[in-house]
Amino acid sequence: MALGMSGIHAAVASHAAALGVFERVLKHEPKSAPGNGLTAAFWADSIRPVPARSGLASTAVRLELTGRIYLNMLADPQDDIDTRLLVAADALMAAYSGDFELGGQVANVDLLGAHGDPLSADAGYLEQDGKFFRIMTIILPLVINDLWGQAA
């Protein structure tokens, strides 16, 4: 079985775009500063076997994607910056919880962290191209059953 990263990436981005809160949704980590307004970006972070879901014939894996929501930290009104970020992060996490198989692309989103860190988001700051952003970095853990065949 192949990873099917194109389909997974498309499903992740589609959920974000369907929310209608982002001015742009990217399937890569931006190489330059995103524009004004909310931007969501998603990229691969790690892939590891999941022993508890694997057997003697195949290996299940945990694919961890990083998602990041960007908003210019000088946006006005400044009192709304964190609120806008949290509303967007909440909507994304609710979308991934509500369709935790991503339309059949994965076995499940590891919502509660059965096989590692759970679905989560942490706030921070980022400077890129001389612009400062308030960000929410999302861990999106995905479990894929029977990805790699095993043979003697």
QUIFENBEL-V840235 format. One record per helix or strand of 3 or more residues. SS is the DSSP state (helix for helix, strand for strand). FROM is the first residue (numbers start at 0). TO is the last residue. If there is no record, write none. Layout:
BEGIN
SS:FROM:TO, SS:FROM:TO
END
This chain:
BEGIN
helix:4:17, strand:23:25, strand:38:48, helix:50:52, strand:57:71, helix:77:97, helix:101:103, strand:119:127, strand:130:148
END
